[in-house]
């Protein structure tokens, strides 16, 4: 079975064709959380930094909802938290 990181990467690449995509497993930082206990290898808390043309003209909320919808199966199977930094290609890194 593929790791959650690999599944998230494949799902986001298929759904958003990103220009850049970084996925960081931050589960170790949340080792005391009840949601993480008992899950093999953690893989419950992630940070995603993604730039995609699919986000052009969308609000921050619309982008977040689109990513959460794409990863619905992961949330249903143990993904607990997702920190998102989502941009369209023309946006600066500070926006």
N, CA, C and O atoms as CSV, one atom per row, in Angstrom:
chain,resi,resn,atom,element,x,y,z
A,1,UNK,N,N,0.848,-1.178,0.000
A,1,UNK,CA,C,0.000,0.000,0.000
A,1,UNK,C,C,0.895,1.243,0.000
A,1,UNK,O,O,1.894,1.302,0.717
A,2,UNK,N,N,0.529,2.207,-0.794
A,2,UNK,CA,C,1.296,3.448,-0.887
A,2,UNK,C,C,1.134,4.261,0.391
A,2,UNK,O,O,0.116,4.166,1.076
A,3,UNK,N,N,2.139,5.052,0.699
A,3,UNK,CA,C,2.060,5.913,1.868
A,3,UNK,C,C,1.014,7.002,1.636
A,3,UNK,O,O,0.656,7.302,0.497
A,4,UNK,N,N,0.538,7.578,2.714
A,4,UNK,CA,C,-0.434,8.666,2.586
A,4,UNK,C,C,0.183,9.833,1.807
A,4,UNK,O,O,-0.493,10.469,0.998
A,5,UNK,N,N,1.463,10.110,2.052
A,5,UNK,CA,C,2.136,11.189,1.328
A,5,UNK,C,C,2.072,10.937,-0.176
A,5,UNK,O,O,1.775,11.850,-0.947
A,6,UNK,N,N,2.346,9.721,-0.588
A,6,UNK,CA,C,2.309,9.369,-2.013
A,6,UNK,C,C,0.904,9.493,-2.577
A,6,UNK,O,O,0.718,9.966,-3.698
A,7,UNK,N,N,-0.080,9.070,-1.804
A,7,UNK,CA,C,-1.473,9.174,-2.272
A,7,UNK,C,C,-1.919,10.631,-2.385
A,7,UNK,O,O,-2.594,11.013,-3.341
A,8,UNK,N,N,-1.529,11.441,-1.391
A,8,UNK,CA,C,-1.872,12.862,-1.449
A,8,UNK,C,C,-1.227,13.494,-2.676
A,8,UNK,O,O,-1.880,14.239,-3.407
A,9,UNK,N,N,0.047,13.203,-2.904
A,9,UNK,CA,C,0.753,13.757,-4.066
A,9,UNK,C,C,0.058,13.355,-5.369
A,9,UNK,O,O,-0.186,14.205,-6.226
A,10,UNK,N,N,-0.254,12.101,-5.521
A,10,UNK,CA,C,-0.894,11.626,-6.750
A,10,UNK,C,C,-2.263,12.284,-6.952
A,10,UNK,O,O,-2.614,12.680,-8.063
A,11,UNK,N,N,-3.024,12.392,-5.872
A,11,UNK,CA,C,-4.357,12.989,-5.954
A,11,UNK,C,C,-4.274,14.451,-6.346
A,11,UNK,O,O,-5.011,14.902,-7.223
A,12,UNK,N,N,-3.386,15.194,-5.707
A,12,UNK,CA,C,-3.274,16.626,-5.999
A,12,UNK,C,C,-2.711,16.869,-7.398
A,12,UNK,O,O,-3.133,17.805,-8.077
A,13,UNK,N,N,-1.776,16.051,-7.829
A,13,UNK,CA,C,-1.245,16.202,-9.176
A,13,UNK,C,C,-2.326,15.948,-10.223
A,13,UNK,O,O,-2.409,16.664,-11.221
A,14,UNK,N,N,-3.144,14.943,-9.998
A,14,UNK,CA,C,-4.210,14.630,-10.948
A,14,UNK,C,C,-5.304,15.699,-10.960
A,14,UNK,O,O,-5.843,16.031,-12.016
A,15,UNK,N,N,-5.626,16.233,-9.789
A,15,UNK,CA,C,-6.732,17.177,-9.685
A,15,UNK,C,C,-6.362,18.603,-10.077
A,15,UNK,O,O,-7.202,19.334,-10.602
A,16,UNK,N,N,-5.105,19.013,-9.828
A,16,UNK,CA,C,-4.748,20.418,-9.978
A,16,UNK,C,C,-3.587,20.691,-10.938
A,16,UNK,O,O,-3.296,21.854,-11.219
A,17,UNK,N,N,-2.920,19.660,-11.444
A,17,UNK,CA,C,-1.764,19.823,-12.325
A,17,UNK,C,C,-0.869,20.971,-11.829
A,17,UNK,O,O,-0.686,21.962,-12.535
A,18,UNK,N,N,-0.320,20.837,-10.634
A,18,UNK,CA,C,0.422,21.948,-10.037
A,18,UNK,C,C,1.736,22.268,-10.745
A,18,UNK,O,O,2.385,21.398,-11.326
A,19,UNK,N,N,2.101,23.545,-10.675
A,19,UNK,CA,C,3.398,24.006,-11.137
A,19,UNK,C,C,4.442,23.644,-10.081
A,19,UNK,O,O,5.548,23.210,-10.406
A,20,UNK,N,N,4.072,23.829,-8.814
A,20,UNK,CA,C,4.913,23.400,-7.700
A,20,UNK,C,C,4.032,22.670,-6.696
A,20,UNK,O,O,2.854,22.989,-6.533
A,21,UNK,N,N,4.621,21.690,-6.031
A,21,UNK,CA,C,3.889,20.931,-5.018
A,21,UNK,C,C,4.886,20.425,-3.979
A,21,UNK,O,O,5.793,19.653,-4.291
A,22,UNK,N,N,4.698,20.875,-2.737
A,22,UNK,CA,C,5.502,20.399,-1.611
A,22,UNK,C,C,4.554,19.823,-0.575
A,22,UNK,O,O,3.549,20.446,-0.231
A,23,UNK,N,N,4.869,18.645,-0.080
A,23,UNK,CA,C,4.060,17.996,0.943
A,23,UNK,C,C,4.977,17.619,2.094
A,23,UNK,O,O,5.969,16.913,1.911
A,24,UNK,N,N,4.636,18.097,3.273
A,24,UNK,CA,C,5.443,17.832,4.460
A,24,UNK,C,C,4.582,17.109,5.502
A,24,UNK,O,O,3.518,17.593,5.888
A,25,UNK,N,N,5.053,15.961,5.942
A,25,UNK,CA,C,4.369,15.213,6.999
A,25,UNK,C,C,4.785,15.811,8.336
A,25,UNK,O,O,5.934,15.665,8.751
A,26,UNK,N,N,3.868,16.478,9.005
A,26,UNK,CA,C,4.134,17.108,10.294
A,26,UNK,C,C,3.588,16.287,11.461
A,26,UNK,O,O,3.458,16.802,12.572
A,27,UNK,N,N,3.277,15.053,11.226
A,27,UNK,CA,C,2.646,14.201,12.238
A,27,UNK,C,C,3.474,14.072,13.507
A,27,UNK,O,O,2.915,14.033,14.603
A,28,UNK,N,N,4.787,14.006,13.382
A,28,UNK,CA,C,5.645,13.839,14.556
A,28,UNK,C,C,5.508,15.004,15.525
A,28,UNK,O,O,5.721,14.841,16.726
A,29,UNK,N,N,5.157,16.169,15.016
A,29,UNK,CA,C,4.967,17.348,15.871
A,29,UNK,C,C,3.686,17.256,16.703
A,29,UNK,O,O,3.479,18.030,17.638
A,30,UNK,N,N,2.838,16.302,16.347
A,30,UNK,CA,C,1.536,16.163,17.006
A,30,UNK,C,C,1.400,14.799,17.671
A,30,UNK,O,O,0.300,14.251,17.754
A,31,UNK,N,N,2.497,14.261,18.135
A,31,UNK,CA,C,2.547,12.893,18.656
A,31,UNK,C,C,1.603,12.651,19.825
A,31,UNK,O,O,1.184,11.513,20.034
A,32,UNK,N,N,1.256,13.671,20.590
A,32,UNK,CA,C,0.384,13.483,21.738
A,32,UNK,C,C,-1.092,13.553,21.431
A,32,UNK,O,O,-1.913,13.287,22.309
A,33,UNK,N,N,-1.454,13.903,20.214
A,33,UNK,CA,C,-2.866,14.032,19.874
A,33,UNK,C,C,-3.557,12.671,19.865
A,33,UNK,O,O,-3.008,11.698,19.348
A,34,UNK,N,N,-4.729,12.605,20.421
A,34,UNK,CA,C,-5.486,11.350,20.486
A,34,UNK,C,C,-5.756,10.805,19.089
A,34,UNK,O,O,-5.762,9.590,18.892
A,35,UNK,N,N,-5.980,11.688,18.117
A,35,UNK,CA,C,-6.302,11.234,16.759
A,35,UNK,C,C,-5.139,10.478,16.127
A,35,UNK,O,O,-5.343,9.643,15.246
A,36,UNK,N,N,-3.922,10.767,16.574
A,36,UNK,CA,C,-2.755,10.120,15.997
A,36,UNK,C,C,-2.478,8.779,16.661
A,36,UNK,O,O,-1.969,7.862,16.017
A,37,UNK,N,N,-2.803,8.657,17.924
A,37,UNK,CA,C,-2.501,7.436,18.663
A,37,UNK,C,C,-3.151,6.225,18.007
A,37,UNK,O,O,-4.331,6.241,17.656
A,38,UNK,N,N,-2.357,5.186,17.851
A,38,UNK,CA,C,-2.872,3.950,17.288
A,38,UNK,C,C,-2.815,3.882,15.775
A,38,UNK,O,O,-3.093,2.827,15.205
A,39,UNK,N,N,-2.465,4.968,15.105
A,39,UNK,CA,C,-2.366,4.926,13.650
A,39,UNK,C,C,-0.927,4.610,13.261
A,39,UNK,O,O,-0.003,5.325,13.649
A,40,UNK,N,N,-0.742,3.562,12.511
A,40,UNK,CA,C,0.597,3.126,12.129
A,40,UNK,C,C,1.321,4.219,11.362
A,40,UNK,O,O,0.835,4.714,10.345
A,41,UNK,N,N,2.491,4.586,11.866
A,41,UNK,CA,C,3.322,5.546,11.157
A,41,UNK,C,C,2.833,6.973,11.200
A,41,UNK,O,O,3.423,7.838,10.554
A,42,UNK,N,N,1.792,7.245,11.926
A,42,UNK,CA,C,1.278,8.613,11.981
A,42,UNK,C,C,0.550,8.969,10.706
A,42,UNK,O,O,-0.559,8.496,10.459
A,43,UNK,N,N,1.180,9.807,9.893
A,43,UNK,CA,C,0.599,10.278,8.633
A,43,UNK,C,C,-0.796,10.862,8.842
A,43,UNK,O,O,-1.742,10.507,8.140
A,44,UNK,N,N,-0.907,11.754,9.810
A,44,UNK,CA,C,-2.200,12.353,10.129
A,44,UNK,C,C,-2.227,13.861,9.937
A,44,UNK,O,O,-3.296,14.442,9.748
A,45,UNK,N,N,-1.058,14.504,9.985
A,45,UNK,CA,C,-0.962,15.967,9.906
A,45,UNK,C,C,0.009,16.338,8.785
A,45,UNK,O,O,1.163,15.911,8.791
A,46,UNK,N,N,-0.459,17.129,7.831
A,46,UNK,CA,C,0.370,17.490,6.685
A,46,UNK,C,C,0.310,18.976,6.394
A,46,UNK,O,O,-0.667,19.652,6.715
A,47,UNK,N,N,1.374,19.472,5.780
A,47,UNK,CA,C,1.419,20.832,5.246
A,47,UNK,C,C,1.605,20.699,3.734
A,47,UNK,O,O,2.494,19.986,3.269
A,48,UNK,N,N,0.763,21.390,2.979
A,48,UNK,CA,C,0.833,21.358,1.522
A,48,UNK,C,C,1.062,22.775,1.017
A,48,UNK,O,O,0.318,23.698,1.347
A,49,UNK,N,N,2.101,22.926,0.216
A,49,UNK,CA,C,2.363,24.185,-0.487
A,49,UNK,C,C,2.210,23.878,-1.967
A,49,UNK,O,O,2.923,23.035,-2.512
A,50,UNK,N,N,1.272,24.568,-2.615
A,50,UNK,CA,C,0.991,24.234,-4.010
A,50,UNK,C,C,0.674,25.488,-4.813
A,50,UNK,O,O,-0.052,26.373,-4.360
A,51,UNK,N,N,1.236,25.542,-6.019
A,51,UNK,CA,C,0.934,26.587,-6.978
A,51,UNK,C,C,0.295,25.901,-8.178
A,51,UNK,O,O,0.858,24.961,-8.740
A,52,UNK,N,N,-0.888,26.380,-8.566
A,52,UNK,CA,C,-1.610,25.756,-9.673
A,52,UNK,C,C,-2.451,26.796,-10.408
A,52,UNK,O,O,-3.058,27.671,-9.791
A,53,UNK,N,N,-2.475,26.686,-11.719
A,53,UNK,CA,C,-3.337,27.538,-12.527
A,53,UNK,C,C,-4.804,27.323,-12.216
A,53,UNK,O,O,-5.632,28.191,-12.493
A,54,UNK,N,N,-5.135,26.177,-11.644
A,54,UNK,CA,C,-6.527,25.888,-11.282
A,54,UNK,C,C,-7.037,26.853,-10.216
A,54,UNK,O,O,-8.247,26.997,-10.044
A,55,UNK,N,N,-6.134,27.513,-9.501
A,55,UNK,CA,C,-6.533,28.429,-8.431
A,55,UNK,C,C,-6.735,29.865,-8.907
A,55,UNK,O,O,-7.157,30.716,-8.124
A,56,UNK,N,N,-6.447,30.145,-10.157
A,56,UNK,CA,C,-6.589,31.504,-10.675
A,56,UNK,C,C,-8.039,31.966,-10.523
A,56,UNK,O,O,-8.973,31.257,-10.897
A,57,UNK,N,N,-8.205,33.155,-9.972
A,57,UNK,CA,C,-9.538,33.729,-9.807
A,57,UNK,C,C,-10.330,33.170,-8.642
A,57,UNK,O,O,-11.480,33.561,-8.440
A,58,UNK,N,N,-9.747,32.269,-7.875
A,58,UNK,CA,C,-10.448,31.682,-6.732
A,58,UNK,C,C,-10.012,32.351,-5.431
A,58,UNK,O,O,-8.863,32.767,-5.285
A,59,UNK,N,N,-10.943,32.443,-4.499
A,59,UNK,CA,C,-10.617,32.952,-3.168
A,59,UNK,C,C,-9.841,31.881,-2.401
A,59,UNK,O,O,-9.774,30.721,-2.808
A,60,UNK,N,N,-9.271,32.298,-1.302
A,60,UNK,CA,C,-8.545,31.364,-0.436
A,60,UNK,C,C,-9.479,30.239,0.022
A,60,UNK,O,O,-9.081,29.074,0.056
A,61,UNK,N,N,-10.711,30.588,0.372
A,61,UNK,CA,C,-11.682,29.594,0.820
A,61,UNK,C,C,-12.035,28.609,-0.296
A,61,UNK,O,O,-12.135,27.408,-0.047
A,62,UNK,N,N,-12.224,29.099,-1.509
A,62,UNK,CA,C,-12.542,28.213,-2.636
A,62,UNK,C,C,-11.397,27.236,-2.900
A,62,UNK,O,O,-11.628,26.059,-3.180
A,63,UNK,N,N,-10.184,27.722,-2.811
A,63,UNK,CA,C,-9.012,26.855,-3.025
A,63,UNK,C,C,-8.947,25.769,-1.956
A,63,UNK,O,O,-8.726,24.597,-2.258
A,64,UNK,N,N,-9.142,26.174,-0.713
A,64,UNK,CA,C,-9.099,25.230,0.393
A,64,UNK,C,C,-10.189,24.165,0.253
A,64,UNK,O,O,-9.937,22.975,0.440
A,65,UNK,N,N,-11.379,24.603,-0.074
A,65,UNK,CA,C,-12.487,23.646,-0.251
A,65,UNK,C,C,-12.194,22.655,-1.368
A,65,UNK,O,O,-12.494,21.468,-1.242
A,66,UNK,N,N,-11.609,23.139,-2.461
A,66,UNK,CA,C,-11.297,22.257,-3.592
A,66,UNK,C,C,-10.285,21.186,-3.186
A,66,UNK,O,O,-10.425,20.021,-3.561
A,67,UNK,N,N,-9.266,21.580,-2.421
A,67,UNK,CA,C,-8.253,20.617,-1.980
A,67,UNK,C,C,-8.866,19.628,-0.992
A,67,UNK,O,O,-8.619,18.426,-1.088
A,68,UNK,N,N,-9.657,20.118,-0.053
A,68,UNK,CA,C,-10.301,19.221,0.914
A,68,UNK,C,C,-11.230,18.233,0.200
A,68,UNK,O,O,-11.290,17.060,0.570
A,69,UNK,N,N,-11.941,18.694,-0.801
A,69,UNK,CA,C,-12.827,17.800,-1.558
A,69,UNK,C,C,-12.013,16.735,-2.288
A,69,UNK,O,O,-12.389,15.563,-2.296
A,70,UNK,N,N,-10.909,17.136,-2.894
A,70,UNK,CA,C,-10.062,16.174,-3.612
A,70,UNK,C,C,-9.492,15.121,-2.672
A,70,UNK,O,O,-9.291,13.972,-3.067
A,71,UNK,N,N,-9.232,15.514,-1.427
A,71,UNK,CA,C,-8.624,14.595,-0.452
A,71,UNK,C,C,-9.643,13.983,0.501
A,71,UNK,O,O,-9.269,13.492,1.566
A,72,UNK,N,N,-10.895,14.003,0.146
A,72,UNK,CA,C,-11.956,13.487,1.011
A,72,UNK,C,C,-11.694,12.053,1.471
A,72,UNK,O,O,-11.899,11.734,2.642
A,73,UNK,N,N,-11.250,11.199,0.575
A,73,UNK,CA,C,-10.995,9.797,0.945
A,73,UNK,C,C,-9.897,9.697,1.996
A,73,UNK,O,O,-9.947,8.826,2.865
A,74,UNK,N,N,-8.905,10.584,1.924
A,74,UNK,CA,C,-7.835,10.572,2.915
A,74,UNK,C,C,-8.353,11.019,4.281
A,74,UNK,O,O,-7.981,10.446,5.305
A,75,UNK,N,N,-9.205,12.035,4.300
A,75,UNK,CA,C,-9.787,12.461,5.576
A,75,UNK,C,C,-10.632,11.341,6.180
A,75,UNK,O,O,-10.640,11.160,7.398
A,76,UNK,N,N,-11.328,10.604,5.356
A,76,UNK,CA,C,-12.164,9.501,5.844
A,76,UNK,C,C,-11.336,8.324,6.332
A,76,UNK,O,O,-11.846,7.469,7.056
A,77,UNK,N,N,-10.059,8.266,5.944
A,77,UNK,CA,C,-9.217,7.130,6.345
A,77,UNK,C,C,-8.106,7.523,7.318
A,77,UNK,O,O,-7.124,6.794,7.454
A,78,UNK,N,N,-8.247,8.670,8.000
A,78,UNK,CA,C,-7.301,8.982,9.060
A,78,UNK,C,C,-6.547,10.288,8.958
A,78,UNK,O,O,-5.910,10.691,9.932
A,79,UNK,N,N,-6.587,10.977,7.816
A,79,UNK,CA,C,-5.974,12.294,7.720
A,79,UNK,C,C,-6.728,13.217,8.661
A,79,UNK,O,O,-7.952,13.319,8.584
A,80,UNK,N,N,-6.007,13.887,9.545
A,80,UNK,CA,C,-6.657,14.689,10.582
A,80,UNK,C,C,-6.522,16.184,10.340
A,80,UNK,O,O,-7.478,16.931,10.549
A,81,UNK,N,N,-5.347,16.633,9.901
A,81,UNK,CA,C,-5.113,18.067,9.753
A,81,UNK,C,C,-4.304,18.350,8.496
A,81,UNK,O,O,-3.406,17.595,8.123
A,82,UNK,N,N,-4.653,19.465,7.854
A,82,UNK,CA,C,-4.014,19.846,6.606
A,82,UNK,C,C,-3.794,21.353,6.616
A,82,UNK,O,O,-4.753,22.123,6.558
A,83,UNK,N,N,-2.534,21.774,6.691
A,83,UNK,CA,C,-2.192,23.195,6.594
A,83,UNK,C,C,-1.928,23.488,5.121
A,83,UNK,O,O,-1.125,22.806,4.485
A,84,UNK,N,N,-2.599,24.498,4.579
A,84,UNK,CA,C,-2.530,24.757,3.145
A,84,UNK,C,C,-1.953,26.127,2.831
A,84,UNK,O,O,-2.302,27.128,3.457
A,85,UNK,N,N,-1.067,26.148,1.854
A,85,UNK,CA,C,-0.552,27.377,1.266
A,85,UNK,C,C,-0.763,27.206,-0.232
A,85,UNK,O,O,0.016,26.530,-0.904
A,86,UNK,N,N,-1.823,27.822,-0.750
A,86,UNK,CA,C,-2.265,27.597,-2.126
A,86,UNK,C,C,-2.204,28.894,-2.911
A,86,UNK,O,O,-2.733,29.917,-2.477
A,87,UNK,N,N,-1.557,28.849,-4.073
A,87,UNK,CA,C,-1.388,30.040,-4.890
A,87,UNK,C,C,-1.632,29.733,-6.356
A,87,UNK,O,O,-1.492,28.595,-6.804
A,88,UNK,N,N,-2.000,30.771,-7.092
A,88,UNK,CA,C,-2.021,30.725,-8.548
A,88,UNK,C,C,-0.640,31.178,-9.028
A,88,UNK,O,O,0.032,31.907,-8.299
A,89,UNK,N,N,-0.191,30.784,-10.212
A,89,UNK,CA,C,1.172,31.091,-10.671
A,89,UNK,C,C,1.532,32.576,-10.669
A,89,UNK,O,O,2.686,32.910,-10.399
A,90,UNK,N,N,0.613,33.461,-10.952
A,90,UNK,CA,C,0.939,34.886,-11.058
A,90,UNK,C,C,1.053,35.572,-9.699
A,90,UNK,O,O,1.474,36.727,-9.635
A,91,UNK,N,N,0.692,34.898,-8.625
A,91,UNK,CA,C,0.710,35.504,-7.294
A,91,UNK,C,C,2.090,35.469,-6.686
A,91,UNK,O,O,2.865,34.545,-6.931
A,92,UNK,N,N,2.395,36.470,-5.897
A,92,UNK,CA,C,3.684,36.495,-5.203
A,92,UNK,C,C,3.675,35.507,-4.051
A,92,UNK,O,O,2.611,35.062,-3.622
A,93,UNK,N,N,4.829,35.167,-3.557
A,93,UNK,CA,C,4.910,34.224,-2.433
A,93,UNK,C,C,4.438,34.827,-1.130
A,93,UNK,O,O,4.260,34.099,-0.154
A,94,UNK,N,N,4.231,36.116,-1.078
A,94,UNK,CA,C,3.753,36.750,0.159
A,94,UNK,C,C,2.246,36.840,0.220
A,94,UNK,O,O,1.702,37.222,1.256
A,95,UNK,N,N,1.542,36.498,-0.866
A,95,UNK,CA,C,0.097,36.676,-0.904
A,95,UNK,C,C,-0.622,35.489,-0.532
A,95,UNK,O,O,-1.853,35.492,-0.519
